Amino acid sequence: MQIRIVVAASENNIIGLDNELPWRLPDDLRFFKKMTLGMPVVMGRHTWESLGKPLPGRLNIVVSSRMEQAPEEGTQVFSGLEDALDYLRGQEYEEVAVIGGGQLYHAALAYTQVVYLTRVHTVLEKGTAFFPVLPPEEWQLTWEERHEADDKHLYPFTFQKWERK
């Protein structure tokens, strides 16, 4: 089973502020959907709470030591990342997407083969969730596509694919 991370991060690796995305980038939301549709998505409790409902077309897995049962149909809860991944391996999924937040990204990086990173070209002053630095001795950039700011996108951004060496 291949594990991918799908994330948008500023130049200084901020991914969230007070449980919300610090930007609105419609093209990134479309990219996120394309990179996760049809596969299980694994998220932490804060990410689940920020979504407010299950993402359609995907099995939603919430990793939380505080939630005891699935909040909605189409959602399952596990107390730890390893338990969630063991369950998904048993279901014979080919790919799984980890979609946040910061603590889960840190934990999942060791299991991950591919990172789809939307690098948002800004340095934010405040953040409450962060993406880990990808060590260059372990990861290589294999694809990127730059998008400029426009009337729908406050910041320029670049879609990137990072693969484990």
SULBEL-V127832 format. One record per backbone hydrogen bond with DSSP energy under -1.0 kcal/mol. CO is the residue of the C=O (numbers start at 0). NH is the residue of the N-H. If there is no record, write none. Layout:
# SULBEL-V127832
<<CO NH> <CO NH>>
This chain:
# SULBEL-V127832
<<1 95> <2 112> <2 113> <3 97> <4 115> <6 117> <8 119> <9 12> <12 130> <13 9> <15 127> <15 128> <19 16> <24 28> <25 29> <26 30> <27 31> <28 32> <29 33> <30 34> <32 36> <35 38> <39 96> <40 60> <41 98> <42 62> <43 47> <44 48> <45 49> <46 50> <47 51> <56 37> <58 40> <59 75> <60 42> <61 77> <71 74> <73 59> <75 61> <77 63> <79 83> <80 84> <81 85> <82 86> <83 87> <84 88> <85 89> <86 90> <87 92> <88 91> <93 1> <95 3> <96 41> <97 5> <99 43> <100 104> <101 105> <102 106> <103 107> <104 108> <107 110> <112 163> <113 4> <114 161> <115 6> <116 159> <117 8> <118 157> <119 121> <121 10> <128 14> <128 15> <134 137> <134 138> <137 164> <139 162> <142 160> <144 158> <146 156> <152 149> <155 120> <156 146> <157 118> <158 144> <159 116> <160 141> <160 142> <161 114> <162 139>>
